[in-house]
Amino acid sequence: MMVLLLLLVSCYGDKLNNPVDSRKNDSLSGKIDSSGNQGDSTKLKMTGLKKVNGLTHSVARHVETSSGTHKSYKAVSYRLRKYSNVTNFYCRIAKPATRLCLDNNVPPAAILAIAGLESGWNQAYVGRITGNILSLGAVGDNYELPALYLPRIKSTGKLVFDSLEIIKYDSSELSWELRPASLKKDYRPPNIAGTSYQLAYFKYHPAEKAKAQIRNINDFVAYFISRESRISVYRTARHKMDSLVAVHGKDVLLEESTVLMFVNQIGGRPNSFNFRETWPKKLEYIIKNAGLVELTMQLNDNEEFKDVW
């Protein structure tokens, strides 16, 4: 009897010293209540290490909550990814834009950030009509968006250009106004570019819209911010990028320090893309909070947007 009593005391003591040895104790797994269920805390499931362009990163596949719902860990880390308009803006163009930028020795994360900022992630009406997400002016024989007479919904203040949407409203619900010519290049098909017809063309042709946006990006990196530009800050920026690539290879264009160097070179000063000192700061916020450096690294590794976003 004494031996049995000592054995029971010994086992009970082990439980006190190691109260969860019958369960896996993971400091990230959250509290477990007396019924064996998870508490309210959140669990991050880590999947080890991933190598991206020679750099090793820890990768968290998802966040699991007590309700069993899953959220992208990146959506938690990169706060801009939770917005559908940001996701929709990048999903079609991010990969081809990355390839195009690298071919031209321009940091792709910088261009994606500029496009997002200038177009409001394709929410501004000029970009939605023309596909011109980088606010490039028309030159030479380019078609440009003319002055437009458009209605604004009185209750919301929203400007409407889709004729199929306009007819849904009573005339008393709309306030019409003349919008001045934007002087921006119009990337719609030649038969309607530069006209006030089919203003919602890209709304109903999303694949064509993506192609137009890529043509706009090509104009930006190949001609607008050119090595022979009359604007000195553009020439300097391109020469810096060429020099870095000559020494370190194309991968240097994917590094955050290079991306920030580029945006601070072409903007935030007189006679630059945008003279406001806050412009580069806004781009830095987008680059970091949309995870554009990591995104372009992974897209360059031939991963798909839907798998890495």
N, C-alpha and C positions, 0 to 999 in steps of 0.2 A: 504493500500500500504506500509506503514511504517513497519507494522508487517511482511509482506511477505519479505521485504528487509532484515530485521533483521534475519529472519529464514534462508535466503540464505547465508548471511554472516557467520552465526553460523555453517552451514554444511560445507562450504568451509574451515573455520578455522580448523574443525576437520580433514579434509583431509590433511591439511598442517602439523598438529601435528602428524598424523599417516598415512603416505603416502601409506602404503601397507596393510591397514586393510582389503581391499577387496581380498587380496591374502594371502596365508600362507607364513609367513616370516620365513625361516629356514636359519640360518647362514651357513649351509653346502650345501645349495641348489644352490648356484651360483647366478650370476646376472640375472635379468630379464629385457629385453629391452622394449622399448615403444610398441612393437607389441605384447608383452606378451610371447615371446619366450625366452628360456634360452640362456644365453650368453655362452662364451667359458670356463668358469670355471667348475670345476669338482664337482660332487655331490656324497657324501658318504651316502649310505642308511644304517642306523644302525637298528639292530633288537633287541636291548635290551641286556640282560645278559644271559650268559650260564654258567652252573656249570660243571667244569671238575675236577674230583677227589677232590671234596670239595672246590676247588678254583673257585671264580667267575670271569669270564672274559666278557668284552664287545665284542660283535661279530658284525662285519660288513660283510654283505653278498656279496655285490658287489660295484664296483665303476661305476657310470653312467656318461657318458660324453654327451656333447651337441649333438653329432651325434646319440645318442641313443645306442651306443655300450656299452657292459658290460665287465668288467674285474674283475677277482677275487681280492678281497681286499687283500687276503693273497699273491697273486702274486705280488702285489705292495709292501707289507710289507717285504716279504721274496724274495729277488732279485734272488736267485738261482732257484726259481720255474718257472721262465719264460723260462728256457731252456728245450727243449723237451728231451734231453738225460738224464737230472736229473729226470724228471718226469717218463720217461720210465724205468729208472733204479729202482726207488723205487716202482712203482705201483704194481708189482707182489710180491715183497719180504718184503715190510715194515711191513705188518700185521703179517705174520708168524714169521718173525724175532723178532718182538716185543714180541710175546708170548714165543718164544724160549729163548730169553734173560732173560725175567722175571722168567721163570722156573729155570734158572741157576744163578739167583742173579747177573746179569750183566746189566748195564744201556743200554737199547736198542738204545737210541739216539746216544750214543757213538759208538756202533758197526756199525750203519748205516752210520755214518760220516766216520769212518775208511774205510769201504768198498767203499764208494764213492771216497775217496781220493786215496786209493791204486790202484783202478781199473780205475781211471779217468772216473767214472760213466760208466764203461764197454766199454771204448773206447780203452784201451790198448789191444794189440793183444793177449797176453798170457791169460788174463782174458776172452776174448771173445772166445778163443778156448777151454779153460779148464773148465770154470765156477768157477775158483779160483780167487775170487774178493778180497781176503784178503792176497794174496801173501804168502800162507802157503807152506813151503817146503815139499817135499815128504819124508816120513819116512818108515822104514821097507820095507814091500812089496808093498807100494803104487806105482801106476803108475806115472811116471813123464813125462813132455813134453820134447821130445828129440830135438836135433839140427834140424833146418829146413832150407831148401833152398827156399827163398821166393822172389817174385818180388816187386819192388817199382815203382810206377808210376812216371815217370820222371817229368811230368808237375806239379804234385801236391806234390810229396814226400810221398804219402800215401802208406803204406805197405799193400799188398793184400795177403790173404790166401785162399779165396774162389775160387776154380777152375772154377766155372761157371762165375765168374767175370773176372778171369784172361784171359779166352779165348776171351773176348770181345776186347782185345787190340792187336795191332800189336806188334811183337817182338821188333821193334825199339822204342816203347813207354815205354818199361819196362827195369828196371835195376835190375838184380838178385843179391842177397847177401845171405851169410850163416849166419843164426841167431844161436847163441850158445844155447846149451841145457839150459832150464830155471831152471831145478831142482825143479819145482813147481808141486804140486800134480795135476794130471789130473782127472777131475770128469766126463769125458765122459763115455759112456757105456763101460763095460769091453772088448768087442770085438774090440774096436778102441782106448781105452785109452792107452796112452804111445806110440802111433804110429803117423806116418805122414799122415794117411788116414782120410778122412772126417773131415778135420780141421774146416769146417763151419757147423758141425753138429748142434750146438746150435743155429746158425743163423736161421735154418729152423725148429727147434723144441723149440720154446720159452717156452712152459710149462715145458719141460725137463730142459731147462736152469735154470728156476726159482728154480726147485727142487734141481739141482746141487748147486746153490748158497746158498740155505738154508743148504744143507749138509756141505758146506764150513764154513758157520757161526757156525753150530753146532760143527764142529771140533775146531773152534777157541775158543768158550766159554766153551766147555766141556773138551777139552784136551790140547790145546795150552796154553791158559791163565788159567792154572789149579791151584787148591789149593795145589797140590803137586809138582808144577813145580820146576825145578832146578834153575830157575831164580828168585831171591829174590823179585824183584819188582812185578812180577806177583803174587807170593804168598801173598805179602803184600796187593796188590790191592784186591784180592779175599776175604781175611780175613776182610778187611775194609768193603766191600760190605755186607758180611755175618753179621757183627756186626750191621751195620745200619739197615738191614732188621729185625734182631732179636728185635731191639728196636722200630722201626717205621713202620714195615710192608713193603710189596713190593712197595707201592706207592713212597717210598723214592727214588727208582731207576729211577723214572720218573722226578725227580727234577733237574733243571739245575745245581745246586751246586754239586750234586752227580755225574752227568755226567762229569763235568769238573774235579772233583777230580779224577775220574777214568782215564781219558785220560792223565792227568798230572802225574799219578802214573806209568802208563805202558810205557810212552814214554817221549822223551825230555831229556834223561839222559843216561849215559853209561850203557851198558848191559841191554838195554830195547828194546821194539819192534822197535823203531826208535830213535836213539840217538840224532838226530838234535833238537836243542832248538826250532826251528821254527815249528816242527811237531805238538805239541799240539795247537799252535796258529792257524795253518791252520785248524785243526779240530774244534776249537772254532768258527772260521769264518763260516765253513760249518754248524755247529749245529745251529747257530743263523740265518744265512741267508737262510737256507732251512727250518727253523721252525721245527726242528726235535724233540724238547722237546714237543711242543704243539701237533705235529703229533702223537707221541707215546702215549701221554696222551689220545688222542681221539680214537686211535686204540685200546687202552686197554679198553676203554668204549664200545668196540664192534661196533664202527662206521666204515664205509667203506672208504677206501682210496680215491676213486673218490668223495666222499661227503665232505671230510675234507681237501683235498689237495688244 
